[in-house]
């Protein structure tokens, strides 16, 4: 397999950083700070394209091996995790993997494959700036995540400082994606090319169990735009937009994303404003000639909110409701996963549907859910979502749906080209969904004696994640009635 220069540099830097320090290398060897995460994933998916294109089904099993090594010496630490994936179909073994259409690209430099190697993380940490144990500065490719998953939840190259104490939590950093560090994805998506992220957030516990916070994010996208040329086919990886966008938000919660809390009532709420200036490439004229202006400037202004409440009926059962709304121009910063523990269990669930996977963009959603936990052995969440457009004449963002509109030959019926299916003007009903997430956790006492020493609680689990989406009137009447996406994950951590 051919590795691109960024992957070679990343892999080389990882091992150089970890073992170049004799003390760190010796300590790593002495304390056995290494391991292997083994994940087996089965995926069943039907009609991501809502029946608008041939194929569109996924049925397969994948094996995902993630070896890791960690060491520390004094205030310094270092960590690296690799990845090797093999599968019978192109499936998602990683909940951080975004369905951005890479599977359907016409450019082989970003063609998702069944088998690949990757570097997930490689970073060096330093804890010497303050005496607090929850403070650390990390440099390298690392996992950035906030509680609701709507701002950051991804692996990315970053310089990140975290301060985490009983009364105050804060993060500040910069991040930019230089490579996917995967043997199959040799190019970045157009949205990630030359895009710098700067962010900061802080939250204060003003009374026991209740937090208020402020957070900000800025993206500076100065990548070279790819302008269309008459007679030259467009590339799916052409960069069509750049600019600067800023987000500023306020939050309040009762530690609701902490599944260990025993509050009778949990709540969360956030409101965010977004503003920016962007440049977009103008397409060719209808007759195939170049437009008068190569690009156009646009001003963006939008806002979004997400609120929810969860009631504990007894130590095992909880019920709740949530509502989210994002204006027509609002968009997320591109580092989000929208996965969190909002149902009150240890299992993180997609806030806008395991199947639909909506985004905070011209969308509002109403959610009802119930959850159940039995000690440290089981948890389950049953969720109902209803989705609408805010502006019935503008598109929405969704990582889970890829419906297309085909241009066919009048004589032969052959498909000449396909574009994204436009939603019906004036129709706001996007659809509804039911999700079920069930997990069984294994303790040492429940494992065979030969495995009990190798697996630490809760390092082994079996989890089902599934959703059934029913499209609404906005998709028209020519699409299929239902689509589903379901996973079974089996995880061991040695």
N, C-alpha and C positions, 0 to 999 in steps of 0.2 A: 504494500500500500504506500502511496506517495503522500508524504506529509508536507504541508505548506510551510513557509519559513516561520510563521508565527507559532505553529505547533512545535516545530523543532526547537525554537527558542524557549518556548514555555516548558517543554519537557526537560531540556537541558538545564534551565534555570531552577526548576524544581529540585532536581537531585543535587545540583551544585549547592543550593542554599541549605538543604537539609544535612548533607554530609560533609560540607566543606569545613564546618566547625568540629574539631576532634571531640570536644567535650559533649556536644550535642549528639554526634554520631555514636559515641560510646554509651551515652545514657539511653539512647533509643534501643541499642542492641541489648543493654542490660535489663531494661524494664519491659521489653517486648511491647512497645507502644506501636503496634501495627495490627492489621486485621484484614478481614475480607467480608464484604457485604454481598450476599447472594440473593438475587431477586428473580423469581420466575413469574412472568406475567402472561395471562391469557386474555385476549381482546376479541370482542365480537362487536362489530359496528355495521349498521345497515343504513344506507341512504343519507350519507353526509350531504350529497348533492340533491336530496329530496326527490330523487327519481328523474332528474333533468339530464342526466348523462349516463352512458353505459358504465358498468362497473360500480364503483363507489362503495363496495363492501370490503370489510376487513375481518378476517377470521384467522387467528394464528396464535402461536405461543412463542415467547421470547425468553432467553436467558441473559441476565444482566449481572456481570461480575464487577465489583468495585473494590479493588485493593487499596488500602490506605496506610499511611505511616505518619506518626506524630512524635515530636520530641520537644523538650524544653530544657533550658539551662538558664538559671537565674530569672531575669525579666524577659528573656527571649524565648520564642517558641516558633515552630514551623510545622506545616501540615501539607500533605499532598494526597490526592485521591485520583486514581485512574479509572477507566471504564472500558469494558469489552462487552459488546452486545452481539448476539446472534439470534436470529428468529426465523420463523417459517413464512412470515409476511411482514410488511412494514407496519409495525405496531409501536405503541408508545409505552415504553417501560419506565418513563420518567414523567412525574407530574409537573415538572418545570418545563417540559418540552411544549412549545407553542405550535399549534396547527396553523402555520402561516402560509400554507399552500406550497411549501417546498416540495411536497410529493408530486405536484402537478407542474412544476416549472419546466420551461423548455430549455433551460441551461443546465448542463450536466455538472457545473461547478457547485450547484446547490440542489443536488438530487438525493433525497433521503434513501438510504439503502438498508437492506435487511441486516447486514453485518458491518460493524464499524468499531474502531478504537477511538478513545477520547481521553482528554484530561479534564476532569470536572473542577478540581481546585488545586491550587498551589500558592501558598502564601507564607509570609514571615510575620510574626507578631511581636509586639513590645509592650510590656506592662509597667514601665518605669516612670510614667509622668505623674501619677498620683498614688497615694497609698491605698486607694480603694480596690478591693479584689475584682469588682465588676468593670474595670477600666482596661481597655486594650486598643492599640493601634495596629491595624493589619495592612499589609501591602502585598498585592498579588491578586490572582483570580480567586474569588471567594464568594460565599453565599451571603447576599444582602437580603434582609427580610424584615418587614414590619408586621405588626400583629394582624391587621386586616388583609394583608397581601395586595392591597389596591394601589400601593405606591412602589414598593420594592419586594420582589421575591424571585430572585434569579441568581445564577452564577455569572459573574462578570469581573473583569480586571478593575481593581479599585484601590484607593487609599482611603481607609475608613477608620474613624475613631469612635469608639463606643464607651459610654459612661453609664453604668447601671448600678444604682443604689436603692435603698429602701424607699426614699422619698423622691428621687430625681432620676430620670432616664433621659439620655441624650445620644444623638448620633450626628456626625458631620463627616462629609467625604466628597470625593470626586470619583467618577467612574467613566470608562469608555470601553466599548467592545472592539477588540482588534482582530479576533478570530473566534470561530466556534470550537477550535481545538478538537475537531472531529475529522476522521479520515474521509468521510463522505461529503461533508459540507465544507467545501474549500473556499467559498465566498460568503460574506455576510449578506443579510437581507438589506435591501436598499434603505430601510428605515434606520439601520444601525451604523451604516457607513459614516465615519467621521462625525459621530454624534457624541458630544461630551455632556455628561450629567454632573451637576453640582447640587448637593442636597444637605439639609440640616433639619433636625426635629428635636423637641424637648417636651417632656411630660412631667408634671408634678402631682404627687399624691397629697391633695389638699385636706383630705380627711380619710381615715382608714378605709382602704378598698375603693376609693374614688379618685380618678385621675382626670386632669385637664391638660391639654397639650396644644402645641402649635407646630406646624411643619411646613417646609418650603422645598421646592424643587425647581431647577432651571436646566433647560437643555439648550445647548449651543450647537447647532447643526450647520456646519460650513462645508459640507461635502460638495464635490464638483457635480453639477447637474448634467444629465445626459439628454441632449436635445434631439428630437426625431429628425431624420433626414429623408427626403423624398426618395422612394424606391428602396430604402434600406429597412429590413425587418426590425421591429423593436425587440429588445431583450427584456425578459422578465425581471432581470436584476438591474435595469437602468434606474438611476436615481432621479426621481421626478419632483422632489420637494426638499427644501431646507429652510433654515430660519432660526428664530429664538422664541421659546415659549417658557412661561413661568407659571407656577402653581403655588398658592398659599392657602393653607387650611387650618381649621380649628377642630379639636376633637375633645370628647368627654366620654368616659366609660367607667364601669364598675369593676374593672379587671375582668371584663366579660369574656375575653379570648383565652383566659387561663382556665382550662378545664378542671383544674384542681380546686378552684374556689367553691365554697359551699353556700354562697349567698342565696337567699330565697328569691330575690329579684335581681336580675342582671340587665344592664342596659348598655347601649353604645350609640354614639351619634357623631357625625362629622359633617362639615360643610367646607367646600373648597371652591375657590375662584381661580380662573385660568385666563391668562392674557398673553398675546404674542403677535409677532409679525412673521409671515412666511412668504417664500417665493415658490411658485409652482410653474412647471414647464407647460407651455401651451401645446396641445396636440396639433397635428397637421390639419390643414383645411379639408373639407369634404372631398375636394377634387385631388387630394394628395400633395398639394403644394405647401410650402412653408408658411406659417402664420406671419402676420405683420410684426407682432411682438413675440419674441422667443419665450418670454416668461411673464408672469403677472404677480403682483404683490397682493397679499390679503392680510387683513387684521382679524385676529381671532379673539373672541371674548366668550367665556362660558362659565358655568358653575355646575356643581354636583353635590348631592347629599346622600348619606346612607344612615338610617336610624333603625334601631331594633330593640326589642325587649324579650327577655326569656324568664319564665317562671318555673321555679323548682317545686314540683308537686310533692315529692318525697326524695329520699336519698338516691333513688334510681331513675326517676322519670322527670323530664322537663318538657315544656312546650313553649313556643315563642312565635313571634311575628316580626317581619322586617319590611322596610320600604326603602327603595333607592330611586333616584331620579338624576339624570344628567341632561343638560340642555343640548340643543342640536349641534352647537359648535364645540362642545366640550370633548376632549379626548384625554386618555391616560398617557403617562409618560413613556410607556414601552417597556418598563422593567417589572410590571405587575404580573401576578398569576391569578389574583382574585380568589385565592384559596385561604381559608382560615378555619378556626375552631368555633365559629359563631353558633353552632348548634349545641355547644356545651360538652362535646365529647373529645377524646384524644385524637380522633380521626379528623383531618382537615378536609373540608368539603368546598366545592366550587360555589361561590356566592351566587352565581347566575346560571346554574344548571350544569350538571355533568355532561349533558348532551349538547345543549344550546351554547354554553360557554359565552354568554353575553359579555359585552364590555360597556364601560361607562361612556357611552356615546349616543346621544339622541335616543335614550332608552329610559323607561321607568319600569320598575318591577315590584310586585307585591309577593311576599313569601310567607308561608305558614309552615311550621315544622314541629316535629316531636322527636325527642331523643331519649335513649335509655342506656344506662351503664350498670353493669354488675361487677362490683369490686374492681379488680384489675384484669378481669378475664374477658369481658365482652363489652362492646358498645355498638349502638346502632342509631341511625338517623333516617327519618322519613320526611321528605321535603316536597312541598308543592310550590311552583312558581307560576306567575302570570306575567307576561311581557307585553309592553306597548311601545310604540314610537311616540316621542314627544312632538316632533314635527312630522306630520303625515306625508310630507313631500321630500324628505331627505333620507339618506341611507343610514344604516346603523352598523356598528362593528360587532362581529361575532367570530370567534376562533373555531366554533363548532360546526357551522353551516357553510357549505360552499356550493350553493345552487347556481346553475349556469343557464344562459340563454343561447341556444344554438342557431347559427346561420347555416341553412342547408341549401343544397343545390336543388332547384325546382324539378329537374329531370330525374336525376339519379337518387336524390334524397340524402346524398353524402353530406356529412358535416364539414362545412368550409371553415368555420371559426366559432369560438365560444367566448362569451363575456359573462361577467357576473350578472345574475338575474336581477333586474331592477324591481324594486318593490312597487306595488300598485299605488298610484298617487291617491292621496287622501285617506288611505286605509292605515289605521294605527295598530290594529291587533296583530302582534307578532306571533303569538301562540302561547302555549302553556306546557308545563313539564312536571313529571313526577320523578324524584330521585330516591334511591335507597343506597345507603352505605352501611355495611355491617362488617365488624372486625372481631376476630378471635385472637387474643393475646396468649402466649404460652409462658408459663413460669417454669423455673428449673424443676420444681417438683412434679410437673406434668409431662416432662420430657423423658425419653429413655436415658438410663444412667450413663450410657456412653456419650450422650450429647450434653448432659447437664453442666459439665465443666466448660464447654465451649460456647454456650449461649447464655447471655445474661438477660434477665428480665428488664425491660420488655423487648428483647432483641429478636424475638421470633413472633411472627403473626401471619394470619391469613385474612385477607380483606376483599370484600366485594364492593365495587363502585359501579353504579349503573343509573342511567337516566333514559326516559322515554319522552320525546318531544313531539308535540302535535302542532304543526304550523297553523298560523292564523290567516285571516283574510288578506293581510298585507302581502303574502306570498302568492296569492291567486289560487285558482282552482285546478291548475294543471299539475301541481306538485303532489307527491305522495302524502297520504294521510298521517303517517308517523315515521319517525326515525329513532334509532336507539344507539346508544354507546354503552358498553359494559366491560368491566375489567375484573379479573380475579388476580390478586397479587399474593404471592407467598414469599416471605422475606426471612432470611436467617442472617444474623450478624455474628461472625466468628472473631 
